[in-house]
């Protein structure tokens, strides 16, 4: 079974009609926790599956970076969703969302320490043992770094990918946000990551607030992020690009223009 290809978009009920009208759409991503495997798929998502559109479940609640073992029930849910939509792979974040029984309600960054690498790798192994398909791991956008990191970002990510054999879900918007907030060059990270491990790529919009650039998923995709997609493709064209949008949806022509811009950046067929 092959992974996603071409240009896709995050499926949300609010834009189901828009997504259904994209004739060249090859894949969508759906938040895994929004689906109940015991129930039928939402109509719009089921219709996409019927016409051969690939559906990738994207988890947000596993807490793979937590010190505690990953919750078996949450892994089982992700596995069931993968089977429900006949997914070629699933994805989750290198982050933690709970500790000591408390839910953060947000994706939180890990210290780039060897202990954190060990915790992530152990939890990924637990998840992989129950999942019917490969998993792709996504580094998050973070407004702060933990003090006294033992590894830089490229070392941290590469060691996790090497030890787990997982794929990389590279979020270009996160790369841009982190570099802008740290005052670093995003292309330096691209040069040091194992780009051949990319399963697919996220792209999204953001905005500056309080002196920080935030990966909002509710703002238009900045030119600088689109340019970074071009930098990535110049190094190694990924198999698939996905536009993330989670609210404040613009008129259909504006969304179509963003999808067309992504297709042009990677020399992919247009979906609109």
C-alpha positions in Angstrom: 0.0 0.0 0.0 1.4 3.4 -1.0 1.2 6.6 0.9 -0.5 9.8 -0.1 0.6 11.7 -3.3 0.0 15.1 -4.8 -1.8 17.9 -3.0 -4.4 17.4 -0.3 -6.3 19.3 2.3 -7.4 18.7 5.9 -10.9 17.4 5.9 -13.3 19.3 8.2 -17.1 19.2 8.3 -17.2 22.9 7.8 -15.6 22.7 4.3 -16.9 19.2 3.3 -18.8 20.7 0.4 -15.8 22.6 -0.9 -13.5 19.5 -0.6 -16.1 17.4 -2.4 -15.9 19.8 -5.4 -12.1 19.4 -5.9 -11.9 17.2 -9.0 -8.2 16.4 -8.8 -8.0 15.8 -5.1 -5.9 12.7 -4.3 -5.9 12.7 -0.5 -7.3 14.3 2.7 -6.2 14.1 6.3 -8.8 13.8 9.1 -8.3 14.3 12.8 -8.4 10.7 14.2 -10.1 11.6 17.4 -13.0 13.2 15.5 -14.1 9.8 14.1 -15.8 7.0 16.0 -14.9 3.6 14.5 -18.2 2.1 15.7 -20.2 4.5 13.6 -20.4 5.2 9.9 -18.1 7.7 8.4 -19.4 11.2 7.9 -21.2 11.3 4.5 -18.7 13.7 2.9 -15.7 11.6 4.0 -17.4 8.3 2.9 -18.0 9.8 -0.6 -14.4 10.7 -0.9 -13.4 7.2 0.0 -15.8 5.8 -2.6 -14.2 7.8 -5.4 -10.7 6.6 -4.4 -9.4 9.6 -2.4 -6.8 8.5 0.2 -7.7 9.3 3.8 -4.9 9.7 6.4 -5.8 9.8 10.1 -3.9 12.4 12.1 -3.7 11.9 15.8 -3.5 14.7 18.3 -3.9 12.9 21.7 -1.5 10.0 22.0 1.1 12.1 23.9 4.0 10.2 22.4 6.5 12.4 24.2 5.0 11.8 27.6 7.1 10.1 30.3 4.2 7.7 31.0 3.5 4.8 28.6 1.1 5.7 25.8 -2.6 4.8 26.6 -3.4 1.5 24.9 -7.0 2.6 24.4 -5.9 5.6 22.4 -3.6 3.5 20.3 -6.4 1.1 19.7 -8.7 3.9 18.6 -6.1 5.2 16.1 -5.6 1.7 14.8 -9.4 1.2 14.3 -9.7 4.5 12.5 -6.9 3.5 10.2 -8.7 0.3 9.3 -12.1 2.1 9.0 -10.7 4.5 6.3 -8.3 1.9 4.7 -5.4 4.4 5.5 -1.9 3.7 4.1 -0.4 5.4 7.2 -1.3 7.4 10.2 0.5 10.4 11.8 1.0 11.9 15.3 3.1 14.5 17.0 6.5 14.5 18.7 5.0 16.2 21.8 3.2 15.6 25.0 -0.3 16.6 26.0 -0.7 15.1 29.4 1.3 14.4 32.6 0.4 13.1 36.0 -3.2 12.6 34.9 -3.6 16.3 33.8 -4.5 17.2 30.3 -2.8 20.2 28.8 -5.2 20.7 25.9 -2.3 21.7 23.7 0.7 20.1 22.0 3.7 20.8 24.3 7.4 20.7 23.2 9.8 18.2 24.6 13.3 19.0 26.0 15.8 17.8 23.4 17.4 15.4 25.8 18.4 11.8 25.4 15.9 10.9 28.1 13.2 12.5 25.9 14.4 10.5 22.9 14.1 7.3 24.9 10.6 8.2 26.0 9.4 9.0 22.5 11.0 5.9 21.0 9.5 3.7 23.7 6.0 5.1 23.1 6.3 4.9 19.3 7.3 1.3 19.6 4.3 0.6 21.8 2.1 2.3 19.2 3.7 0.6 16.2 3.1 -2.8 17.8 -0.7 -2.2 17.6 -1.0 -0.2 14.4 -1.9 -1.9 11.1 0.0 0.7 9.1 3.2 2.8 9.4 3.3 5.9 11.5 4.7 9.3 10.5 5.9 11.6 13.2 5.4 15.4 13.1 7.7 17.9 15.0 5.6 20.7 16.4 5.9 24.5 16.4 7.1 25.7 19.8 7.2 29.1 21.3 10.0 28.1 23.7 12.9 25.7 24.0 13.8 23.9 27.2 17.0 25.0 28.8 20.2 22.9 28.5 19.1 20.8 25.5 21.6 18.0 24.8 20.7 17.8 21.1 19.8 20.3 18.4 16.6 19.8 16.5 18.0 17.9 13.6 19.9 15.5 15.9 16.9 15.0 18.0 14.5 14.2 15.1 17.0 12.1 13.2 17.8 9.9 16.2 14.1 9.3 16.9 13.4 8.4 13.2 16.5 6.2 13.0 15.6 4.3 16.2 11.9 3.8 15.5 12.0 3.4 11.7 9.0 5.9 11.5 8.3 8.2 8.7 8.6 12.0 8.9 5.6 14.3 8.7 7.4 17.5 8.0 5.4 20.6 8.7 7.0 23.4 6.7 5.0 26.0 8.5 6.3 24.7 11.8 9.9 24.8 10.4 9.3 28.4 9.4 7.7 29.4 12.7 10.4 27.9 14.8 13.2 29.4 12.8 11.6 32.9 12.8 11.0 32.8 16.6 14.6 31.5 17.3 16.2 33.8 14.8 17.7 30.9 12.8 17.7 29.8 9.2 15.0 27.3 8.3 17.0 26.0 5.3 19.8 24.9 7.6 17.3 22.5 9.3 16.2 21.2 5.9 19.8 20.5 4.9 20.3 18.3 8.0 17.0 16.3 8.1 16.6 12.9 6.5 14.2 14.2 3.8 14.1 10.7 2.2 12.0 9.7 5.2 9.2 12.1 4.5 5.8 10.5 4.3 4.0 13.8 3.5 4.2 17.5 4.3 2.0 19.9 6.1 1.7 23.6 5.0 -0.4 26.2 6.9 -0.8 29.9 7.5 0.1 31.9 10.6 0.4 35.4 12.0 2.5 37.4 14.4 1.2 38.2 17.9 3.1 39.6 20.8 6.4 39.4 19.1 6.1 35.7 18.2 5.0 34.1 14.9 2.1 31.6 15.6 1.2 28.7 13.5 -2.5 29.4 13.6 -4.0 27.3 10.8 -6.6 30.2 10.5 -4.6 32.7 8.5 -3.5 32.7 4.9 -0.3 30.9 3.9 2.5 33.5 3.9 4.7 33.9 0.9 7.7 33.0 3.1 6.2 29.6 3.9 5.4 28.9 0.2 9.0 29.9 -0.6 10.2 27.4 2.0 8.1 24.7 0.2 10.1 25.5 -2.9 13.4 25.2 -0.9 12.3 21.8 0.3 11.3 20.6 -3.2 14.7 21.8 -4.6 16.4 19.5 -2.1 13.9 16.6 -2.4 10.4 16.8 -3.6 8.1 15.2 -1.1 5.4 12.7 -2.3 2.6 14.8 -1.0 1.7 18.3 0.4 -1.3 19.0 2.6 -2.9 22.3 3.3 -4.1 22.6 6.9 -6.9 25.0 7.7 -8.9 24.8 11.0 -11.1 27.8 11.1 -11.8 31.3 9.7 -12.3 29.7 6.3 -11.9 32.1 3.4 -14.1 32.1 0.3 -13.7 29.2 -1.9 -11.6 31.0 -4.5 -9.0 31.9 -1.9 -8.7 28.3 -0.7 -8.4 27.2 -4.3 -5.7 29.7 -4.9 -3.7 28.3 -2.0 -4.0 24.7 -3.2 -3.0 25.8 -6.7 0.0 27.6 -5.3 1.1 24.5 -3.5 0.7 22.4 -6.6 2.8 24.9 -8.6 5.5 24.9 -5.9 6.0 21.2 -6.2 5.1 20.8 -9.9 2.1 18.6 -8.9 -1.1 18.3 -10.8 -3.7 20.9 -9.7 -6.6 19.7 -7.7 -9.1 22.5 -8.5 
